[in-house]
Amino acid sequence: MSKDKTPVTPAVRMLRAAGVEFSHHPYQYGEGGGTASFARQTGVDEHSVIKTLVMEDERKNPLLVLMHGDRQVSTKELARVMGVKAVSPCDPATAQKHTGYMVGGISPFGTRRSLPVYMEETIAALPVIYVNGGKRGYLVGLSPAELLRTLRPVLVRVAI
C-alpha cells in the first residue's frame, strides 16, 4: 500500500463519522510481528502502540481488551474485575467472526457488532496512541481522549 492511498476500512469510516482527528501509519506487516514490528519500523515507543485483543468469558460472551504493546493481560485479574469465572483469548476464526477483522488487523473501531471494551487505564495518560486501523499493516494515531469519547471503554488495571 502506498502512503498516499489510505485504506477505507470500517474503522476509518467510524472514526470519520465520529469526527475523530487521526493520522495514518502504514507499515510493512509481518506474520507474528505484532506491535514490536510497528514500533521498530516507525521508531515509536512500543508502549504507545495499543493492541486490540478479542477475548471471551466462560459463557463465550466476546469482549475487546486494549493493552500496551509491551504488556500482557492478566486474564485472571480481568475476570475478577468483570465478575466472571474466566476470560480467555479467542482463536483467530472466532475473533474474526466477532469483529469482522482478520487477526493482525483487528481494530476496536467499526467492529461487526458492538462489543464491550476494556482498556488498561494507563493508556489514557499517553499523549498519542497508535491503534490498528482495521487492516494488516495499517495503524491510526489519535489521542486517548478521542478513543475514550468514541468507545467509552471500561478502564481497568490488568497489565502484567
Residue pairs with C-beta under 8 A, 6 or more apart in sequence:
1 7
1 26
1 137
1 138
3 24
3 26
6 12
6 24
7 133
7 134
7 135
7 138
9 107
9 110
9 133
9 134
9 135
9 138
10 100
10 107
10 109
10 110
10 111
10 112
10 134
11 107
11 108
11 109
11 110
11 132
11 133
11 134
11 140
12 110
12 133
12 134
12 140
13 110
14 109
14 110
14 150
15 22
15 109
15 110
15 140
15 142
15 150
18 149
18 150
20 142
20 146
20 149
20 150
21 142
21 143
21 146
22 140
22 141
22 142
22 146
23 140
23 141
23 142
24 133
24 138
24 140
24 141
25 38
25 42
25 130
25 133
25 138
25 139
25 140
25 141
26 137
26 138
27 37
27 38
27 41
27 42
27 137
27 138
27 139
28 37
28 41
28 137
29 37
29 104
29 136
29 137
30 37
31 104
34 51
34 69
35 46
35 49
35 50
35 51
35 69
35 70
36 46
36 69
36 70
38 44
38 49
38 69
38 130
38 139
39 45
39 46
39 49
39 69
44 130
46 68
46 69
46 70
47 68
47 69
47 70
47 71
47 126
48 68
48 69
48 126
48 128
48 129
48 130
49 68
49 69
49 129
49 130
49 139
50 66
50 67
50 68
50 69
50 123
50 129
50 130
50 131
51 66
51 67
51 68
51 69
51 132
52 64
52 65
52 66
52 106
52 107
52 108
52 131
52 132
53 64
53 65
53 66
53 67
53 73
53 89
54 62
54 63
54 64
54 89
54 90
54 94
54 95
54 98
54 99
54 106
54 115
55 62
55 63
55 64
55 65
55 73
55 75
55 78
55 87
55 88
55 89
55 90
56 62
56 63
56 87
56 88
56 90
56 94
57 63
57 79
57 82
57 84
57 85
57 86
57 87
58 84
58 85
58 86
58 87
59 84
62 90
62 94
62 98
62 115
63 82
63 87
63 115
63 116
63 117
63 118
64 99
64 108
64 111
64 115
64 116
64 117
64 118
65 73
65 78
65 117
65 118
65 119
65 120
65 158
66 108
66 117
66 118
66 119
66 120
66 123
66 131
66 147
66 153
67 73
67 120
67 123
67 158
67 159
68 120
68 122
68 123
68 159
71 120
71 159
71 160
72 159
72 160
73 158
73 159
73 160
74 158
74 159
74 160
75 86
75 87
75 88
75 89
77 156
77 157
77 158
78 87
78 118
78 156
78 158
79 85
79 86
79 87
81 118
81 156
81 158
82 118
90 98
92 102
92 103
95 101
95 103
95 106
96 102
96 103
97 112
98 111
98 112
98 113
98 115
99 106
99 107
99 111
99 112
99 115
100 110
100 111
100 112
101 107
101 111
101 132
101 134
102 136
104 136
105 132
105 134
105 135
105 136
105 137
105 138
106 132
106 134
107 131
107 132
107 133
107 134
107 140
108 117
108 131
108 132
108 147
108 151
108 153
109 131
109 133
109 134
109 150
109 151
110 134
116 154
117 151
117 152
117 153
117 154
118 153
118 154
118 155
118 156
118 158
119 147
119 148
119 151
119 153
119 154
119 155
119 156
120 155
120 156
120 157
120 158
120 159
121 155
121 156
121 157
122 157
122 159
123 129
123 144
123 147
124 144
124 145
124 148
124 155
125 144
126 144
127 143
128 141
128 142
128 143
129 141
129 142
129 143
129 144
129 147
130 139
130 140
130 141
131 139
131 140
131 142
131 147
132 138
132 139
132 140
133 139
133 140
147 153
